[in-house]
Amino acid sequence: MSRKYQVTLPGPASEQLNRLASDSELRPSTLAGQMVCAELARAAADGAVRPLRQVPTSARAPDGRAPWLEPYGGDPAWRSEMWGQVVALHGRYPRALSWLQEGWWGDEELTEIVCALAYWRAELDDAGSDSREEIAFHLQLRDISQLLRQAGGGVTNAWRPGAPPEAWSTHHQAHSVGNLRCAQ
């Protein structure tokens, strides 16, 4: 998220900024923002502040949706990738996800929660740099595990990871099979 700041420069500094901006064909405010970012990067390199976490370029799908949500109109590649991430998540945390029930993908809300959790784990593994993110993930995983347990269904209906079912592979459709709310 970007923020606007209003700064006041002394006359000579303002004139220099205007000259540099004119030479680079940038607006003075754009150039000033670039200069501030460069100084923040230098301060991070010197250890004065924590380095900024780079936002992955794939953070948003081309249609503007979050990457843990299926693109509008469906996307078999997304479904294949996301299914793999969910299977990996379950394999890594089988006890926490032992209450996830067969057919979870038929509940749109639960599907979004599970896919967001799987995506979050993948992002932490690939680009995590703050231990607090790891702690937040595990606290959220515990909360979701408790919600799944409270929703019931028992071990006889527990989901067993494997190849995606045809209902997932051909087209993700929302069918209500439960109601979960994720605590924030």
C-alpha positions as CSV (number, residue, x, y, z in Angstrom):
1,M,0.0,0.0,0.0
2,S,1.3,3.4,-0.9
3,R,0.9,6.5,1.2
4,K,1.2,10.2,0.3
5,Y,3.4,12.4,2.4
6,Q,3.6,16.2,2.3
7,V,7.1,17.5,2.8
8,T,8.5,21.0,2.9
9,L,11.9,21.6,1.3
10,P,14.0,24.8,1.8
11,G,14.1,27.0,-1.3
12,P,17.6,25.8,-2.6
13,A,16.7,22.1,-2.1
14,S,13.4,22.6,-3.8
15,E,15.2,24.3,-6.8
16,Q,17.6,21.4,-7.0
17,L,14.8,18.8,-6.9
18,N,13.0,20.7,-9.7
19,R,16.1,20.8,-11.8
20,L,16.8,17.1,-11.3
21,A,13.2,16.2,-12.0
22,S,13.2,18.3,-15.2
23,D,16.4,16.6,-16.4
24,S,14.9,13.2,-15.8
25,E,11.4,14.1,-17.1
26,L,9.8,13.1,-13.8
27,R,7.5,15.0,-11.6
28,P,9.3,16.4,-8.6
29,S,7.1,14.4,-6.2
30,T,7.9,11.2,-8.1
31,L,11.7,11.8,-8.0
32,A,11.5,12.8,-4.3
33,G,9.7,9.5,-3.6
34,Q,12.4,7.6,-5.4
35,M,15.1,9.4,-3.4
36,V,13.4,8.5,-0.1
37,C,13.1,4.9,-1.2
38,A,16.8,4.8,-2.1
39,E,17.8,6.3,1.3
40,L,15.6,3.7,3.1
41,A,17.3,0.9,1.2
42,R,20.7,2.4,2.2
43,A,19.5,2.6,5.9
44,A,18.4,-1.1,5.7
45,A,21.8,-2.1,4.2
46,D,23.5,-0.3,7.0
47,G,21.3,-2.1,9.6
48,A,19.5,1.0,10.8
49,V,16.1,-0.4,9.8
50,R,14.6,-3.7,8.9
51,P,14.8,-4.4,5.1
52,L,11.5,-4.1,3.2
53,R,10.0,-7.4,2.2
54,Q,9.6,-7.5,-1.6
55,V,6.1,-8.1,-2.8
56,P,6.1,-10.9,-5.2
57,T,5.3,-9.8,-8.7
58,S,2.7,-12.6,-8.9
59,A,0.9,-11.3,-5.8
60,R,-2.2,-10.5,-8.0
61,A,-3.6,-12.5,-10.9
62,P,-3.9,-10.6,-14.2
63,D,-7.6,-10.1,-13.5
64,G,-6.8,-8.5,-10.1
65,R,-7.9,-11.3,-7.9
66,A,-5.9,-12.6,-5.0
67,P,-3.8,-15.6,-6.0
68,W,-5.5,-18.0,-3.6
69,L,-8.9,-17.3,-5.3
70,E,-9.6,-19.0,-8.6
71,P,-9.5,-16.6,-11.5
72,Y,-12.8,-15.4,-12.9
73,G,-14.1,-17.9,-15.4
74,G,-12.1,-20.8,-14.0
75,D,-8.6,-21.9,-14.6
76,P,-7.5,-25.5,-14.8
77,A,-3.8,-24.5,-14.2
78,W,-4.7,-22.6,-11.0
79,R,-6.8,-25.6,-9.8
80,S,-4.0,-28.0,-10.4
81,E,-1.4,-25.8,-8.7
82,M,-3.7,-25.0,-5.7
83,W,-4.6,-28.6,-5.2
84,G,-0.9,-29.5,-5.0
85,Q,-0.4,-26.7,-2.4
86,V,-3.3,-28.0,-0.3
87,V,-2.0,-31.6,-0.5
88,A,1.4,-30.3,0.6
89,L,-0.1,-28.3,3.4
90,H,-2.0,-31.3,4.7
91,G,1.1,-33.5,4.4
92,R,3.0,-31.0,6.5
93,Y,0.3,-30.5,9.1
94,P,-1.7,-33.7,9.1
95,R,-2.8,-33.4,12.8
96,A,-4.0,-29.8,12.5
97,L,-5.9,-30.6,9.3
98,S,-7.2,-34.0,10.4
99,W,-10.7,-32.6,10.7
100,L,-10.8,-31.4,7.1
101,Q,-13.7,-33.3,5.6
102,E,-14.1,-35.0,2.3
103,G,-15.8,-32.6,-0.2
104,W,-14.4,-29.5,1.5
105,W,-14.0,-28.0,-2.0
106,G,-17.7,-27.9,-2.4
107,D,-18.0,-25.1,0.3
108,E,-16.8,-21.8,-1.2
109,E,-16.0,-20.2,2.1
110,L,-14.0,-23.2,3.3
111,T,-12.3,-23.5,0.0
112,E,-11.1,-19.9,0.2
113,I,-9.9,-20.5,3.7
114,V,-8.0,-23.7,2.9
115,C,-6.5,-22.2,-0.3
116,A,-5.5,-19.0,1.5
117,L,-3.8,-21.0,4.2
118,A,-2.0,-23.1,1.6
119,Y,-0.9,-20.1,-0.3
120,W,0.3,-18.3,2.9
121,R,2.4,-21.3,3.8
122,A,4.0,-21.4,0.3
123,E,4.7,-17.7,0.5
124,L,6.3,-18.1,3.9
125,D,8.5,-20.9,2.6
126,D,9.5,-19.0,-0.5
127,A,9.9,-15.4,0.7
128,G,9.3,-15.3,4.5
129,S,11.7,-13.0,6.3
130,D,9.9,-12.2,9.5
131,S,9.6,-14.7,12.3
132,R,6.3,-13.0,13.4
133,E,4.7,-14.1,10.2
134,E,5.6,-17.7,11.0
135,I,4.0,-17.4,14.5
136,A,0.9,-15.8,13.0
137,F,0.6,-18.6,10.5
138,H,0.7,-21.2,13.2
139,L,-1.7,-19.4,15.5
140,Q,-4.1,-19.1,12.5
141,L,-3.6,-22.8,11.6
142,R,-4.5,-23.7,15.2
143,D,-7.7,-21.6,15.0
144,I,-8.7,-23.1,11.7
145,S,-8.1,-26.6,13.1
146,Q,-10.3,-25.9,16.0
147,L,-13.1,-24.6,13.7
148,L,-12.8,-27.8,11.6
149,R,-13.1,-29.9,14.7
150,Q,-16.1,-28.0,15.9
151,A,-17.8,-28.3,12.5
152,G,-17.7,-32.1,13.1
153,G,-17.9,-34.9,10.5
154,G,-15.7,-37.4,12.2
155,V,-12.8,-39.5,11.1
156,T,-14.9,-41.6,8.7
157,N,-15.5,-38.5,6.6
158,A,-12.0,-37.1,6.8
159,W,-10.4,-36.0,3.6
160,R,-7.5,-38.1,2.4
161,P,-5.2,-36.2,0.2
162,G,-4.5,-37.6,-3.3
163,A,-5.3,-36.8,-6.8
164,P,-7.9,-34.1,-7.3
165,P,-11.5,-35.4,-7.7
166,E,-13.2,-34.7,-10.9
167,A,-15.4,-32.1,-9.3
168,W,-12.3,-30.1,-8.5
169,S,-10.4,-30.8,-11.7
170,T,-13.2,-30.0,-14.2
171,H,-14.7,-27.0,-12.6
172,H,-14.7,-25.6,-9.0
173,Q,-18.3,-25.2,-8.0
174,A,-19.5,-23.9,-4.7
175,H,-21.9,-26.2,-2.8
176,S,-22.6,-25.5,0.8
177,V,-21.5,-28.4,3.0
178,G,-20.8,-26.4,6.2
179,N,-20.2,-23.0,7.5
180,L,-16.9,-21.8,9.0
181,R,-15.8,-18.4,10.0
182,C,-12.1,-17.7,10.3
183,A,-11.2,-15.6,13.4
184,Q,-8.9,-12.7,12.7
